[in-house]
Amino acid sequence: MLKKAPRKTLKSLMKKKNSFRIRSNADIMVHLNVLLFLHRLAEESRAKAFEEKSATIKPQHIKAVSVKLLKGARG
């Protein structure tokens, strides 16, 4: 299991990038969104590997899926 991102570091990065006020738990929401994106990337990559009859997820499976997911995640 991956460790959580340090809250202090994440808050400081968010403050540097934005000039507006950030709520107290915004860093936790960012962390959860990243985890959801990684989970979806893993699931889609697994499906792509299964389609190609591969037993393992290879970098080309992740690259093929990431382009599609990043376009959908722009919002």
N, CA, C, O and CB atoms as a CASP TS submission, in Angstrom:
PFRMAT TS
TARGET T0000
AUTHOR 0000-0000-0000
METHOD Language model
MODEL 1
PARENT N/A
ATOM      1  N   MET     1       0.846  -1.179   0.000  1.00  0.00           N
ATOM      2  CA  MET     1       0.000   0.000   0.000  1.00  0.00           C
ATOM      3  C   MET     1       0.889   1.239   0.000  1.00  0.00           C
ATOM      4  O   MET     1       1.886   1.303   0.719  1.00  0.00           O
ATOM      5  CB  MET     1      -0.961   0.000   1.222  1.00  0.00           C
ATOM      6  N   LEU     2       0.520   2.202  -0.800  1.00  0.00           N
ATOM      7  CA  LEU     2       1.289   3.431  -0.878  1.00  0.00           C
ATOM      8  C   LEU     2       1.041   4.305   0.339  1.00  0.00           C
ATOM      9  O   LEU     2      -0.041   4.290   0.925  1.00  0.00           O
ATOM     10  CB  LEU     2       0.949   4.191  -2.149  1.00  0.00           C
ATOM     11  N   LYS     3       2.050   5.057   0.703  1.00  0.00           N
ATOM     12  CA  LYS     3       1.900   6.012   1.793  1.00  0.00           C
ATOM     13  C   LYS     3       1.159   7.249   1.284  1.00  0.00           C
ATOM     14  O   LYS     3       1.150   7.540   0.087  1.00  0.00           O
ATOM     15  CB  LYS     3       3.284   6.401   2.384  1.00  0.00           C
ATOM     16  N   LYS     4       0.546   7.960   2.212  1.00  0.00           N
ATOM     17  CA  LYS     4      -0.111   9.204   1.848  1.00  0.00           C
ATOM     18  C   LYS     4       0.928  10.267   1.551  1.00  0.00           C
ATOM     19  O   LYS     4       2.047  10.218   2.063  1.00  0.00           O
ATOM     20  CB  LYS     4      -1.057   9.669   2.964  1.00  0.00           C
ATOM     21  N   ALA     5       0.559  11.212   0.735  1.00  0.00           N
ATOM     22  CA  ALA     5       1.432  12.352   0.479  1.00  0.00           C
ATOM     23  C   ALA     5       1.478  13.213   1.730  1.00  0.00           C
ATOM     24  O   ALA     5       0.456  13.397   2.391  1.00  0.00           O
ATOM     25  CB  ALA     5       0.942  13.178  -0.750  1.00  0.00           C
ATOM     26  N   PRO     6       2.643  13.741   2.064  1.00  0.00           N
ATOM     27  CA  PRO     6       2.716  14.610   3.242  1.00  0.00           C
ATOM     28  C   PRO     6       1.820  15.835   3.070  1.00  0.00           C
ATOM     29  O   PRO     6       1.914  16.553   2.074  1.00  0.00           O
ATOM     30  CB  PRO     6       4.170  15.049   3.499  1.00  0.00           C
ATOM     31  N   ARG     7       0.954  16.062   4.052  1.00  0.00           N
ATOM     32  CA  ARG     7      -0.026  17.150   3.935  1.00  0.00           C
ATOM     33  C   ARG     7       0.636  18.510   3.840  1.00  0.00           C
ATOM     34  O   ARG     7       0.187  19.373   3.086  1.00  0.00           O
ATOM     35  CB  ARG     7      -0.973  17.133   5.117  1.00  0.00           C
ATOM     36  N   LYS     8       1.701  18.705   4.599  1.00  0.00           N
ATOM     37  CA  LYS     8       2.364  20.005   4.610  1.00  0.00           C
ATOM     38  C   LYS     8       2.945  20.326   3.228  1.00  0.00           C
ATOM     39  O   LYS     8       2.827  21.452   2.746  1.00  0.00           O
ATOM     40  CB  LYS     8       3.477  20.032   5.680  1.00  0.00           C
ATOM     41  N   THR     9       3.562  19.342   2.607  1.00  0.00           N
ATOM     42  CA  THR     9       4.143  19.542   1.282  1.00  0.00           C
ATOM     43  C   THR     9       3.056  19.815   0.251  1.00  0.00           C
ATOM     44  O   THR     9       3.191  20.712  -0.582  1.00  0.00           O
ATOM     45  CB  THR     9       4.970  18.320   0.868  1.00  0.00           C
ATOM     46  N   LEU    10       1.993  19.050   0.308  1.00  0.00           N
ATOM     47  CA  LEU    10       0.902  19.227  -0.645  1.00  0.00           C
ATOM     48  C   LEU    10       0.246  20.600  -0.486  1.00  0.00           C
ATOM     49  O   LEU    10      -0.075  21.252  -1.479  1.00  0.00           O
ATOM     50  CB  LEU    10      -0.140  18.120  -0.467  1.00  0.00           C
ATOM     51  N   LYS    11       0.049  21.033   0.744  1.00  0.00           N
ATOM     52  CA  LYS    11      -0.538  22.362   0.975  1.00  0.00           C
ATOM     53  C   LYS    11       0.364  23.469   0.444  1.00  0.00           C
ATOM     54  O   LYS    11      -0.112  24.428  -0.164  1.00  0.00           O
ATOM     55  CB  LYS    11      -0.800  22.578   2.469  1.00  0.00           C
ATOM     56  N   SER    12       1.673  23.334   0.678  1.00  0.00           N
ATOM     57  CA  SER    12       2.587  24.382   0.212  1.00  0.00           C
ATOM     58  C   SER    12       2.618  24.428  -1.312  1.00  0.00           C
ATOM     59  O   SER    12       2.706  25.513  -1.886  1.00  0.00           O
ATOM     60  CB  SER    12       4.006  24.149   0.765  1.00  0.00           C
ATOM     61  N   LEU    13       2.549  23.282  -1.980  1.00  0.00           N
ATOM     62  CA  LEU    13       2.504  23.272  -3.437  1.00  0.00           C
ATOM     63  C   LEU    13       1.224  23.909  -3.960  1.00  0.00           C
ATOM     64  O   LEU    13       1.250  24.635  -4.953  1.00  0.00           O
ATOM     65  CB  LEU    13       2.627  21.847  -3.958  1.00  0.00           C
ATOM     66  N   MET    14       0.115  23.641  -3.301  1.00  0.00           N
ATOM     67  CA  MET    14      -1.155  24.223  -3.729  1.00  0.00           C
ATOM     68  C   MET    14      -1.161  25.729  -3.529  1.00  0.00           C
ATOM     69  O   MET    14      -1.735  26.455  -4.340  1.00  0.00           O
ATOM     70  CB  MET    14      -2.318  23.589  -2.968  1.00  0.00           C
ATOM     71  N   LYS    15      -0.539  26.206  -2.477  1.00  0.00           N
ATOM     72  CA  LYS    15      -0.504  27.646  -2.227  1.00  0.00           C
ATOM     73  C   LYS    15       0.398  28.357  -3.228  1.00  0.00           C
ATOM     74  O   LYS    15       0.113  29.487  -3.623  1.00  0.00           O
ATOM     75  CB  LYS    15      -0.028  27.928  -0.800  1.00  0.00           C
ATOM     76  N   LYS    16       1.477  27.711  -3.640  1.00  0.00           N
ATOM     77  CA  LYS    16       2.380  28.319  -4.618  1.00  0.00           C
ATOM     78  C   LYS    16       1.716  28.448  -5.982  1.00  0.00           C
ATOM     79  O   LYS    16       1.950  29.423  -6.695  1.00  0.00           O
ATOM     80  CB  LYS    16       3.663  27.498  -4.739  1.00  0.00           C
ATOM     81  N   LYS    17       0.899  27.484  -6.345  1.00  0.00           N
ATOM     82  CA  LYS    17       0.287  27.465  -7.672  1.00  0.00           C
ATOM     83  C   LYS    17      -0.941  28.356  -7.779  1.00  0.00           C
ATOM     84  O   LYS    17      -1.301  28.765  -8.883  1.00  0.00           O
ATOM     85  CB  LYS    17      -0.087  26.060  -8.035  1.00  0.00           C
ATOM     86  N   ASN    18      -1.591  28.667  -6.669  1.00  0.00           N
ATOM     87  CA  ASN    18      -2.835  29.427  -6.705  1.00  0.00           C
ATOM     88  C   ASN    18      -2.704  30.698  -5.886  1.00  0.00           C
ATOM     89  O   ASN    18      -1.997  30.743  -4.879  1.00  0.00           O
ATOM     90  CB  ASN    18      -4.002  28.582  -6.188  1.00  0.00           C
ATOM     91  N   SER    19      -3.396  31.719  -6.339  1.00  0.00           N
ATOM     92  CA  SER    19      -3.375  32.976  -5.611  1.00  0.00           C
ATOM     93  C   SER    19      -4.627  33.170  -4.767  1.00  0.00           C
ATOM     94  O   SER    19      -4.782  34.218  -4.140  1.00  0.00           O
ATOM     95  CB  SER    19      -3.222  34.126  -6.574  1.00  0.00           C
ATOM     96  N   PHE    20      -5.526  32.189  -4.735  1.00  0.00           N
ATOM     97  CA  PHE    20      -6.746  32.328  -3.971  1.00  0.00           C
ATOM     98  C   PHE    20      -6.721  31.429  -2.741  1.00  0.00           C
ATOM     99  O   PHE    20      -5.859  30.559  -2.614  1.00  0.00           O
ATOM    100  CB  PHE    20      -7.953  32.009  -4.840  1.00  0.00           C
ATOM    101  N   ARG    21      -7.668  31.644  -1.844  1.00  0.00           N
ATOM    102  CA  ARG    21      -7.707  30.893  -0.585  1.00  0.00           C
ATOM    103  C   ARG    21      -8.115  29.449  -0.819  1.00  0.00           C
ATOM    104  O   ARG    21      -8.913  29.146  -1.707  1.00  0.00           O
ATOM    105  CB  ARG    21      -8.670  31.552   0.405  1.00  0.00           C
ATOM    106  N   ILE    22      -7.559  28.577  -0.015  1.00  0.00           N
ATOM    107  CA  ILE    22      -7.835  27.145  -0.121  1.00  0.00           C
ATOM    108  C   ILE    22      -8.424  26.691   1.202  1.00  0.00           C
ATOM    109  O   ILE    22      -7.922  27.053   2.267  1.00  0.00           O
ATOM    110  CB  ILE    22      -6.543  26.328  -0.478  1.00  0.00           C
ATOM    111  N   ARG    23      -9.501  25.890   1.138  1.00  0.00           N
ATOM    112  CA  ARG    23     -10.124  25.380   2.358  1.00  0.00           C
ATOM    113  C   ARG    23      -9.195  24.438   3.093  1.00  0.00           C
ATOM    114  O   ARG    23      -8.172  24.011   2.557  1.00  0.00           O
ATOM    115  CB  ARG    23     -11.432  24.672   2.035  1.00  0.00           C
ATOM    116  N   SER    24      -9.555  24.118   4.318  1.00  0.00           N
ATOM    117  CA  SER    24      -8.669  23.360   5.190  1.00  0.00           C
ATOM    118  C   SER    24      -8.417  21.930   4.712  1.00  0.00           C
ATOM    119  O   SER    24      -7.307  21.427   4.887  1.00  0.00           O
ATOM    120  CB  SER    24      -9.238  23.328   6.570  1.00  0.00           C
ATOM    121  N   ASN    25      -9.394  21.264   4.122  1.00  0.00           N
ATOM    122  CA  ASN    25      -9.217  19.872   3.711  1.00  0.00           C
ATOM    123  C   ASN    25      -9.095  19.707   2.206  1.00  0.00           C
ATOM    124  O   ASN    25      -9.345  18.617   1.691  1.00  0.00           O
ATOM    125  CB  ASN    25     -10.364  19.044   4.211  1.00  0.00           C
ATOM    126  N   ALA    26      -8.722  20.747   1.492  1.00  0.00           N
ATOM    127  CA  ALA    26      -8.592  20.661   0.038  1.00  0.00           C
ATOM    128  C   ALA    26      -7.460  19.725  -0.352  1.00  0.00           C
ATOM    129  O   ALA    26      -7.543  19.049  -1.377  1.00  0.00           O
ATOM    130  CB  ALA    26      -8.358  22.048  -0.562  1.00  0.00           C
ATOM    131  N   ASP    27      -6.407  19.677   0.447  1.00  0.00           N
ATOM    132  CA  ASP    27      -5.288  18.794   0.123  1.00  0.00           C
ATOM    133  C   ASP    27      -5.701  17.326   0.191  1.00  0.00           C
ATOM    134  O   ASP    27      -5.205  16.510  -0.586  1.00  0.00           O
ATOM    135  CB  ASP    27      -4.116  19.053   1.072  1.00  0.00           C
ATOM    136  N   ILE    28      -6.589  16.987   1.095  1.00  0.00           N
ATOM    137  CA  ILE    28      -7.075  15.614   1.189  1.00  0.00           C
ATOM    138  C   ILE    28      -7.911  15.266  -0.040  1.00  0.00           C
ATOM    139  O   ILE    28      -7.832  14.151  -0.554  1.00  0.00           O
ATOM    140  CB  ILE    28      -7.903  15.416   2.477  1.00  0.00           C
ATOM    141  N   MET    29      -8.701  16.211  -0.505  1.00  0.00           N
ATOM    142  CA  MET    29      -9.514  15.972  -1.701  1.00  0.00           C
ATOM    143  C   MET    29      -8.621  15.782  -2.930  1.00  0.00           C
ATOM    144  O   MET    29      -8.912  14.938  -3.779  1.00  0.00           O
ATOM    145  CB  MET    29     -10.495  17.144  -1.931  1.00  0.00           C
ATOM    146  N   VAL    30      -7.552  16.548  -3.031  1.00  0.00           N
ATOM    147  CA  VAL    30      -6.608  16.387  -4.143  1.00  0.00           C
ATOM    148  C   VAL    30      -5.973  15.003  -4.081  1.00  0.00           C
ATOM    149  O   VAL    30      -5.853  14.323  -5.100  1.00  0.00           O
ATOM    150  CB  VAL    30      -5.512  17.488  -4.107  1.00  0.00           C
ATOM    151  N   HIS    31      -5.570  14.593  -2.891  1.00  0.00           N
ATOM    152  CA  HIS    31      -4.957  13.279  -2.713  1.00  0.00           C
ATOM    153  C   HIS    31      -5.931  12.158  -3.097  1.00  0.00           C
ATOM    154  O   HIS    31      -5.532  11.194  -3.750  1.00  0.00           O
ATOM    155  CB  HIS    31      -4.493  13.102  -1.258  1.00  0.00           C
ATOM    156  N   LEU    32      -7.183  12.275  -2.705  1.00  0.00           N
ATOM    157  CA  LEU    32      -8.183  11.268  -3.056  1.00  0.00           C
ATOM    158  C   LEU    32      -8.448  11.226  -4.557  1.00  0.00           C
ATOM    159  O   LEU    32      -8.644  10.152  -5.124  1.00  0.00           O
ATOM    160  CB  LEU    32      -9.479  11.538  -2.312  1.00  0.00           C
ATOM    161  N   ASN    33      -8.455  12.384  -5.197  1.00  0.00           N
ATOM    162  CA  ASN    33      -8.649  12.422  -6.649  1.00  0.00           C
ATOM    163  C   ASN    33      -7.495  11.749  -7.382  1.00  0.00           C
ATOM    164  O   ASN    33      -7.706  11.060  -8.380  1.00  0.00           O
ATOM    165  CB  ASN    33      -8.797  13.866  -7.127  1.00  0.00           C
ATOM    166  N   VAL    34      -6.282  11.949  -6.891  1.00  0.00           N
ATOM    167  CA  VAL    34      -5.125  11.292  -7.494  1.00  0.00           C
ATOM    168  C   VAL    34      -5.235   9.778  -7.333  1.00  0.00           C
ATOM    169  O   VAL    34      -4.961   9.030  -8.272  1.00  0.00           O
ATOM    170  CB  VAL    34      -3.814  11.808  -6.860  1.00  0.00           C
ATOM    171  N   LEU    35      -5.636   9.328  -6.143  1.00  0.00           N
ATOM    172  CA  LEU    35      -5.783   7.891  -5.918  1.00  0.00           C
ATOM    173  C   LEU    35      -6.861   7.283  -6.816  1.00  0.00           C
ATOM    174  O   LEU    35      -6.686   6.186  -7.344  1.00  0.00           O
ATOM    175  CB  LEU    35      -6.115   7.622  -4.455  1.00  0.00           C
ATOM    176  N   LEU    36      -7.969   7.994  -6.985  1.00  0.00           N
ATOM    177  CA  LEU    36      -9.028   7.509  -7.874  1.00  0.00           C
ATOM    178  C   LEU    36      -8.555   7.427  -9.325  1.00  0.00           C
ATOM    179  O   LEU    36      -8.889   6.484 -10.042  1.00  0.00           O
ATOM    180  CB  LEU    36     -10.253   8.419  -7.780  1.00  0.00           C
ATOM    181  N   PHE    37      -7.778   8.418  -9.747  1.00  0.00           N
ATOM    182  CA  PHE    37      -7.243   8.403 -11.105  1.00  0.00           C
ATOM    183  C   PHE    37      -6.285   7.227 -11.297  1.00  0.00           C
ATOM    184  O   PHE    37      -6.339   6.546 -12.321  1.00  0.00           O
ATOM    185  CB  PHE    37      -6.527   9.728 -11.414  1.00  0.00           C
ATOM    186  N   LEU    38      -5.411   6.986 -10.319  1.00  0.00           N
ATOM    187  CA  LEU    38      -4.474   5.867 -10.423  1.00  0.00           C
ATOM    188  C   LEU    38      -5.196   4.521 -10.422  1.00  0.00           C
ATOM    189  O   LEU    38      -4.790   3.589 -11.116  1.00  0.00           O
ATOM    190  CB  LEU    38      -3.468   5.917  -9.278  1.00  0.00           C
ATOM    191  N   HIS    39      -6.264   4.429  -9.640  1.00  0.00           N
ATOM    192  CA  HIS    39      -7.044   3.197  -9.621  1.00  0.00           C
ATOM    193  C   HIS    39      -7.692   2.948 -10.984  1.00  0.00           C
ATOM    194  O   HIS    39      -7.681   1.829 -11.496  1.00  0.00           O
ATOM    195  CB  HIS    39      -8.119   3.259  -8.522  1.00  0.00           C
ATOM    196  N   ARG    40      -8.242   3.986 -11.545  1.00  0.00           N
ATOM    197  CA  ARG    40      -8.877   3.852 -12.862  1.00  0.00           C
ATOM    198  C   ARG    40      -7.845   3.521 -13.928  1.00  0.00           C
ATOM    199  O   ARG    40      -8.118   2.725 -14.826  1.00  0.00           O
ATOM    200  CB  ARG    40      -9.625   5.143 -13.236  1.00  0.00           C
ATOM    201  N   LEU    41      -6.664   4.119 -13.842  1.00  0.00           N
ATOM    202  CA  LEU    41      -5.586   3.828 -14.783  1.00  0.00           C
ATOM    203  C   LEU    41      -5.166   2.364 -14.680  1.00  0.00           C
ATOM    204  O   LEU    41      -4.934   1.713 -15.699  1.00  0.00           O
ATOM    205  CB  LEU    41      -4.381   4.749 -14.524  1.00  0.00           C
ATOM    206  N   ALA    42      -5.068   1.848 -13.467  1.00  0.00           N
ATOM    207  CA  ALA    42      -4.688   0.452 -13.271  1.00  0.00           C
ATOM    208  C   ALA    42      -5.753  -0.492 -13.827  1.00  0.00           C
ATOM    209  O   ALA    42      -5.427  -1.491 -14.467  1.00  0.00           O
ATOM    210  CB  ALA    42      -4.456   0.168 -11.784  1.00  0.00           C
ATOM    211  N   GLU    43      -7.025  -0.177 -13.583  1.00  0.00           N
ATOM    212  CA  GLU    43      -8.106  -1.035 -14.079  1.00  0.00           C
ATOM    213  C   GLU    43      -8.154  -1.053 -15.603  1.00  0.00           C
ATOM    214  O   GLU    43      -8.294  -2.113 -16.213  1.00  0.00           O
ATOM    215  CB  GLU    43      -9.450  -0.567 -13.523  1.00  0.00           C
ATOM    216  N   GLU    44      -8.040   0.115 -16.210  1.00  0.00           N
ATOM    217  CA  GLU    44      -8.079   0.197 -17.671  1.00  0.00           C
ATOM    218  C   GLU    44      -6.859  -0.481 -18.292  1.00  0.00           C
ATOM    219  O   GLU    44      -6.969  -1.119 -19.339  1.00  0.00           O
ATOM    220  CB  GLU    44      -8.154   1.663 -18.121  1.00  0.00           C
ATOM    221  N   SER    45      -5.712  -0.347 -17.658  1.00  0.00           N
ATOM    222  CA  SER    45      -4.493  -0.995 -18.157  1.00  0.00           C
ATOM    223  C   SER    45      -4.611  -2.509 -18.050  1.00  0.00           C
ATOM    224  O   SER    45      -4.154  -3.237 -18.931  1.00  0.00           O
ATOM    225  CB  SER    45      -3.257  -0.502 -17.378  1.00  0.00           C
ATOM    226  N   ARG    46      -5.216  -2.972 -16.984  1.00  0.00           N
ATOM    227  CA  ARG    46      -5.431  -4.411 -16.819  1.00  0.00           C
ATOM    228  C   ARG    46      -6.342  -4.945 -17.918  1.00  0.00           C
ATOM    229  O   ARG    46      -6.100  -6.018 -18.470  1.00  0.00           O
ATOM    230  CB  ARG    46      -6.033  -4.715 -15.433  1.00  0.00           C
ATOM    231  N   ALA    47      -7.389  -4.189 -18.232  1.00  0.00           N
ATOM    232  CA  ALA    47      -8.304  -4.600 -19.294  1.00  0.00           C
ATOM    233  C   ALA    47      -7.595  -4.612 -20.650  1.00  0.00           C
ATOM    234  O   ALA    47      -7.816  -5.514 -21.459  1.00  0.00           O
ATOM    235  CB  ALA    47      -9.524  -3.664 -19.341  1.00  0.00           C
ATOM    236  N   LYS    48      -6.756  -3.629 -20.894  1.00  0.00           N
ATOM    237  CA  LYS    48      -6.002  -3.560 -22.152  1.00  0.00           C
ATOM    238  C   LYS    48      -5.046  -4.748 -22.267  1.00  0.00           C
ATOM    239  O   LYS    48      -4.916  -5.341 -23.338  1.00  0.00           O
ATOM    240  CB  LYS    48      -5.214  -2.229 -22.245  1.00  0.00           C
ATOM    241  N   ALA    49      -4.380  -5.094 -21.165  1.00  0.00           N
ATOM    242  CA  ALA    49      -3.481  -6.248 -21.172  1.00  0.00           C
ATOM    243  C   ALA    49      -4.255  -7.536 -21.413  1.00  0.00           C
ATOM    244  O   ALA    49      -3.776  -8.429 -22.111  1.00  0.00           O
ATOM    245  CB  ALA    49      -2.709  -6.337 -19.851  1.00  0.00           C
ATOM    246  N   PHE    50      -5.445  -7.635 -20.841  1.00  0.00           N
ATOM    247  CA  PHE    50      -6.281  -8.821 -21.039  1.00  0.00           C
ATOM    248  C   PHE    50      -6.716  -8.943 -22.495  1.00  0.00           C
ATOM    249  O   PHE    50      -6.768 -10.046 -23.039  1.00  0.00           O
ATOM    250  CB  PHE    50      -7.513  -8.768 -20.122  1.00  0.00           C
ATOM    251  N   GLU    51      -7.030  -7.805 -23.129  1.00  0.00           N
ATOM    252  CA  GLU    51      -7.418  -7.805 -24.542  1.00  0.00           C
ATOM    253  C   GLU    51      -6.287  -8.332 -25.418  1.00  0.00           C
ATOM    254  O   GLU    51      -6.525  -9.040 -26.396  1.00  0.00           O
ATOM    255  CB  GLU    51      -7.817  -6.389 -24.989  1.00  0.00           C
ATOM    256  N   GLU    52      -5.058  -7.982 -25.060  1.00  0.00           N
ATOM    257  CA  GLU    52      -3.893  -8.404 -25.842  1.00  0.00           C
ATOM    258  C   GLU    52      -3.347  -9.753 -25.378  1.00  0.00           C
ATOM    259  O   GLU    52      -2.269 -10.170 -25.802  1.00  0.00           O
ATOM    260  CB  GLU    52      -2.798  -7.351 -25.757  1.00  0.00           C
ATOM    261  N   LYS    53      -4.095 -10.434 -24.506  1.00  0.00           N
ATOM    262  CA  LYS    53      -3.735 -11.757 -23.995  1.00  0.00           C
ATOM    263  C   LYS    53      -2.361 -11.755 -23.330  1.00  0.00           C
ATOM    264  O   LYS    53      -1.552 -12.658 -23.542  1.00  0.00           O
ATOM    265  CB  LYS    53      -3.760 -12.779 -25.123  1.00  0.00           C
ATOM    266  N   SER    54      -2.118 -10.743 -22.537  1.00  0.00           N
ATOM    267  CA  SER    54      -0.873 -10.634 -21.794  1.00  0.00           C
ATOM    268  C   SER    54      -1.157 -10.902 -20.317  1.00  0.00           C
ATOM    269  O   SER    54      -2.175 -10.462 -19.782  1.00  0.00           O
ATOM    270  CB  SER    54      -0.222  -9.234 -21.995  1.00  0.00           C
ATOM    271  N   ALA    55      -0.254 -11.622 -19.669  1.00  0.00           N
ATOM    272  CA  ALA    55      -0.445 -11.948 -18.255  1.00  0.00           C
ATOM    273  C   ALA    55      -0.041 -10.798 -17.346  1.00  0.00           C
ATOM    274  O   ALA    55      -0.486 -10.735 -16.200  1.00  0.00           O
ATOM    275  CB  ALA    55       0.349 -13.190 -17.891  1.00  0.00           C
ATOM    276  N   THR    56       0.789  -9.892 -17.834  1.00  0.00           N
ATOM    277  CA  THR    56       1.246  -8.766 -17.022  1.00  0.00           C
ATOM    278  C   THR    56       0.911  -7.449 -17.719  1.00  0.00           C
ATOM    279  O   THR    56       0.741  -7.389 -18.937  1.00  0.00           O
ATOM    280  CB  THR    56       2.768  -8.866 -16.754  1.00  0.00           C
ATOM    281  N   ILE    57       0.823  -6.413 -16.916  1.00  0.00           N
ATOM    282  CA  ILE    57       0.595  -5.073 -17.449  1.00  0.00           C
ATOM    283  C   ILE    57       1.953  -4.501 -17.826  1.00  0.00           C
ATOM    284  O   ILE    57       2.848  -4.396 -16.988  1.00  0.00           O
ATOM    285  CB  ILE    57      -0.151  -4.149 -16.410  1.00  0.00           C
ATOM    286  N   LYS    58       2.096  -4.140 -19.073  1.00  0.00           N
ATOM    287  CA  LYS    58       3.366  -3.618 -19.587  1.00  0.00           C
ATOM    288  C   LYS    58       3.252  -2.108 -19.772  1.00  0.00           C
ATOM    289  O   LYS    58       2.150  -1.562 -19.813  1.00  0.00           O
ATOM    290  CB  LYS    58       3.754  -4.310 -20.931  1.00  0.00           C
ATOM    291  N   PRO    59       4.406  -1.434 -19.884  1.00  0.00           N
ATOM    292  CA  PRO    59       4.360   0.026 -20.063  1.00  0.00           C
ATOM    293  C   PRO    59       3.544   0.486 -21.271  1.00  0.00           C
ATOM    294  O   PRO    59       2.909   1.539 -21.219  1.00  0.00           O
ATOM    295  CB  PRO    59       5.756   0.554 -20.193  1.00  0.00           C
ATOM    296  N   GLN    60       3.555  -0.282 -22.347  1.00  0.00           N
ATOM    297  CA  GLN    60       2.776   0.137 -23.514  1.00  0.00           C
ATOM    298  C   GLN    60       1.275   0.082 -23.254  1.00  0.00           C
ATOM    299  O   GLN    60       0.517   0.835 -23.865  1.00  0.00           O
ATOM    300  CB  GLN    60       3.119  -0.733 -24.710  1.00  0.00           C
ATOM    301  N   HIS    61       0.834  -0.798 -22.357  1.00  0.00           N
ATOM    302  CA  HIS    61      -0.585  -0.833 -21.993  1.00  0.00           C
ATOM    303  C   HIS    61      -0.956   0.446 -21.238  1.00  0.00           C
ATOM    304  O   HIS    61      -2.004   1.042 -21.488  1.00  0.00           O
ATOM    305  CB  HIS    61      -0.903  -2.092 -21.128  1.00  0.00           C
ATOM    306  N   ILE    62      -0.101   0.855 -20.327  1.00  0.00           N
ATOM    307  CA  ILE    62      -0.372   2.062 -19.536  1.00  0.00           C
ATOM    308  C   ILE    62      -0.347   3.297 -20.421  1.00  0.00           C
ATOM    309  O   ILE    62      -1.193   4.179 -20.278  1.00  0.00           O
ATOM    310  CB  ILE    62       0.653   2.208 -18.394  1.00  0.00           C
ATOM    311  N   LYS    63       0.611   3.369 -21.332  1.00  0.00           N
ATOM    312  CA  LYS    63       0.704   4.529 -22.226  1.00  0.00           C
ATOM    313  C   LYS    63      -0.511   4.641 -23.128  1.00  0.00           C
ATOM    314  O   LYS    63      -1.017   5.738 -23.366  1.00  0.00           O
ATOM    315  CB  LYS    63       1.965   4.446 -23.073  1.00  0.00           C
ATOM    316  N   ALA    64      -0.981   3.502 -23.630  1.00  0.00           N
ATOM    317  CA  ALA    64      -2.143   3.515 -24.524  1.00  0.00           C
ATOM    318  C   ALA    64      -3.397   3.985 -23.798  1.00  0.00           C
ATOM    319  O   ALA    64      -4.213   4.708 -24.370  1.00  0.00           O
ATOM    320  CB  ALA    64      -2.375   2.123 -25.115  1.00  0.00           C
ATOM    321  N   VAL    65      -3.550   3.587 -22.565  1.00  0.00           N
ATOM    322  CA  VAL    65      -4.743   3.933 -21.793  1.00  0.00           C
ATOM    323  C   VAL    65      -4.642   5.344 -21.221  1.00  0.00           C
ATOM    324  O   VAL    65      -5.651   6.040 -21.104  1.00  0.00           O
ATOM    325  CB  VAL    65      -4.954   2.923 -20.662  1.00  0.00           C
ATOM    326  N   SER    66      -3.432   5.769 -20.864  1.00  0.00           N
ATOM    327  CA  SER    66      -3.275   7.068 -20.198  1.00  0.00           C
ATOM    328  C   SER    66      -3.679   8.229 -21.106  1.00  0.00           C
ATOM    329  O   SER    66      -4.205   9.233 -20.627  1.00  0.00           O
ATOM    330  CB  SER    66      -1.830   7.252 -19.740  1.00  0.00           C
ATOM    331  N   VAL    67      -3.440   8.102 -22.396  1.00  0.00           N
ATOM    332  CA  VAL    67      -3.822   9.171 -23.322  1.00  0.00           C
ATOM    333  C   VAL    67      -5.326   9.388 -23.268  1.00  0.00           C
ATOM    334  O   VAL    67      -5.797  10.523 -23.197  1.00  0.00           O
ATOM    335  CB  VAL    67      -3.376   8.837 -24.766  1.00  0.00           C
ATOM    336  N   LYS    68      -6.077   8.289 -23.303  1.00  0.00           N
ATOM    337  CA  LYS    68      -7.542   8.377 -23.274  1.00  0.00           C
ATOM    338  C   LYS    68      -8.039   8.917 -21.933  1.00  0.00           C
ATOM    339  O   LYS    68      -8.946   9.749 -21.891  1.00  0.00           O
ATOM    340  CB  LYS    68      -8.165   6.999 -23.547  1.00  0.00           C
ATOM    341  N   LEU    69      -7.444   8.441 -20.838  1.00  0.00           N
ATOM    342  CA  LEU    69      -7.898   8.874 -19.520  1.00  0.00           C
ATOM    343  C   LEU    69      -7.567  10.330 -19.244  1.00  0.00           C
ATOM    344  O   LEU    69      -8.369  11.043 -18.641  1.00  0.00           O
ATOM    345  CB  LEU    69      -7.286   8.006 -18.451  1.00  0.00           C
ATOM    346  N   LEU    70      -6.403  10.779 -19.675  1.00  0.00           N
ATOM    347  CA  LEU    70      -6.030  12.179 -19.457  1.00  0.00           C
ATOM    348  C   LEU    70      -6.924  13.137 -20.239  1.00  0.00           C
ATOM    349  O   LEU    70      -7.235  14.228 -19.761  1.00  0.00           O
ATOM    350  CB  LEU    70      -4.573  12.401 -19.848  1.00  0.00           C
ATOM    351  N   LYS    71      -7.336  12.735 -21.435  1.00  0.00           N
ATOM    352  CA  LYS    71      -8.280  13.566 -22.190  1.00  0.00           C
ATOM    353  C   LYS    71      -9.620  13.663 -21.466  1.00  0.00           C
ATOM    354  O   LYS    71     -10.242  14.725 -21.454  1.00  0.00           O
ATOM    355  CB  LYS    71      -8.485  12.998 -23.605  1.00  0.00           C
ATOM    356  N   GLY    72     -10.061  12.577 -20.872  1.00  0.00           N
ATOM    357  CA  GLY    72     -11.329  12.583 -20.140  1.00  0.00           C
ATOM    358  C   GLY    72     -11.247  13.273 -18.800  1.00  0.00           C
ATOM    359  O   GLY    72     -12.270  13.716 -18.279  1.00  0.00           O
ATOM    360  N   ALA    73     -10.058  13.380 -18.220  1.00  0.00           N
ATOM    361  CA  ALA    73      -9.894  13.963 -16.891  1.00  0.00           C
ATOM    362  C   ALA    73      -9.671  15.475 -16.926  1.00  0.00           C
ATOM    363  O   ALA    73      -9.567  16.100 -15.871  1.00  0.00           O
ATOM    364  CB  ALA    73      -8.740  13.300 -16.186  1.00  0.00           C
ATOM    365  N   ARG    74      -9.597  16.061 -18.090  1.00  0.00           N
ATOM    366  CA  ARG    74      -9.331  17.509 -18.178  1.00  0.00           C
ATOM    367  C   ARG    74     -10.435  18.330 -17.550  1.00  0.00           C
ATOM    368  O   ARG    74     -10.167  19.322 -16.872  1.00  0.00           O
ATOM    369  CB  ARG    74      -9.154  17.928 -19.626  1.00  0.00           C
ATOM    370  N   GLY    75     -11.670  17.928 -17.767  1.00  0.00           N
ATOM    371  CA  GLY    75     -12.812  18.604 -17.172  1.00  0.00           C
ATOM    372  C   GLY    75     -12.915  19.966 -17.574  1.00  0.00           C
ATOM    373  O   GLY    75     -13.834  20.667 -17.151  1.00  0.00           O
TER
END
